[in-house]
Amino acid sequence: MIYLDNAATSRRKPYSVYAAMLKYSLINGGNAGRGGNGLSLGGINTILAAQDSAAQLFDMRDESNVVFTLNATYALNMAILGTLEPDDHVVVTQMDHNSVLRPAALHGNYSVAKADKSGYVSPLSVRKCIKPQTKLVVCTHVSNVCGTVQNVAEIARIAHEAGALFLLDASQSAGSLEVSVNKIGADLLACPGHKGLMGPMGTGILCIKDPEKVRAVIVGGTGSESESIRQPSSMPEKFHSGTVNTPALAGLKKSIDFILREGVDVIGEHEHMLNTRLRENLKNISNVKIYGRNDTGITAFNIKDIPSEETAMMLGEKFIIRAGYHCAPLAHKALGTDKTGAVRVSFGYFNTIKDVERITDAVYKIANGAS
Ligand SMILES: Cc1ncc(COP(=O)(O)O)c(C=O)c1O
């Protein structure tokens, strides 16, 4: 089996991730912040350590403003719905994932900035969507469909010029590209722990520069200020309602530390090198159409006009790739694949050139059979 679906989740993690999860579960196992006992305090220390590592990776000055969530979807919903008041307007883009589009639609007052055929959202197209009531601009850093990178620093600048906040969806860039909230100008950053960060499933991150600007949309037990019926304003408790997935955070800390040690640039260059080789190979196969830009470790393609799901079936069980619409219907409209979907190959740090050659051979066979 050849795993080429790292944009969905990183199947292989550094061994230290599994070891840390096991260690926390076997040796500690207590509920973080629930009492003054050693197990509970050990849980708090685990969360603090994970916050430290994430703050370092994303250049967050105050690590207590790093919040852990179940996944990127929860982080994005908390950021979008927690920022907007009923009359506020939000700008999203055509390349955004349903985890951005659906909360924006739920809010109601939103505009969608258009992308071109390569999946690029020009900052100008974002500027055109700005209204006097715009409170928030959201943009995906890297398209999960075709890998195109957006000029998010310029989009953040436009948002700030209009007096709005900028929320970066770093789901496909975290762990593969340098993501500094300060250099980009992101007021909020959301990402999963289980994709490029190579942490466990059931983890996500929300970085909030100014927590006073975001309401908690999920409230409840935090283990602190229990005598009050109001949600605490202290961080990260304001956004940590209910039991935190502490064993997974022990693992996430280790995966982020692995990335910090290896270097995001080294990881990103490896994934991009594999992607470049794949795209060069596919260009030489007639009947194959490639979408988007060669910016990262993600390539989307189709063979002739064959629906992508059929191509995936022909590739068989040996290749774990993703066909269809990737929870990003508007992105497929921009790329012109709204009728067929697309086959997506997404590389991770543990893929090799051999994997590229094997998927190339398989596509070659299907394309020739189909000609
Ligand atoms: C760009 C983008 N945003 C958000 C998400 C949602 O991530 P999660 O599954 O962790 O909620 C994904 C997942 O594919 C994604 O690619």
The ligand as a Tripos MOL2 file, in Angstrom:
@<TRIPOS>MOLECULE
LIG
   16    16     1     0     0
SMALL
NO_CHARGES

@<TRIPOS>ATOM
      1 C1         -7.7940   23.7510    3.9120 C.3       1 LIG1
      2 C2         -8.4930   22.9150    4.9530 C.ar      1 LIG1
      3 N1         -9.1520   23.5290    5.9380 N.ar      1 LIG1
      4 C3         -9.7790   22.8240    6.9070 C.ar      1 LIG1
      5 C4         -9.7510   21.4610    6.9240 C.ar      1 LIG1
      6 C5        -10.4620   20.7160    8.0160 C.3       1 LIG1
      7 O1         -9.5510   19.9480    8.7710 O.3       1 LIG1
      8 P1        -10.0510   18.9310    9.8830 P.3       1 LIG1
      9 O2        -10.4060   17.6700    9.1760 O.co2     1 LIG1
     10 O3         -8.8940   18.7640   10.8110 O.co2     1 LIG1
     11 O4        -11.2190   19.5260   10.5630 O.co2     1 LIG1
     12 C6         -9.0860   20.7770    5.9080 C.ar      1 LIG1
     13 C7         -9.0930   19.3070    5.8510 C.2       1 LIG1
     14 O5         -8.9470   18.6990    4.8290 O.2       1 LIG1
     15 C8         -8.4200   21.5270    4.9140 C.ar      1 LIG1
     16 O6         -7.7350   20.9300    3.9320 O.3       1 LIG1
@<TRIPOS>BOND
     1     1     2 1
     2     2     3 ar
     3     2    15 ar
     4     3     4 ar
     5     4     5 ar
     6     5     6 1
     7     5    12 ar
     8     6     7 1
     9     7     8 1
    10     8     9 2
    11     8    10 1
    12     8    11 1
    13    12    13 1
    14    12    15 ar
    15    13    14 2
    16    15    16 1
@<TRIPOS>SUBSTRUCTURE
     1 LIG1         1 GROUP 0 **** ****
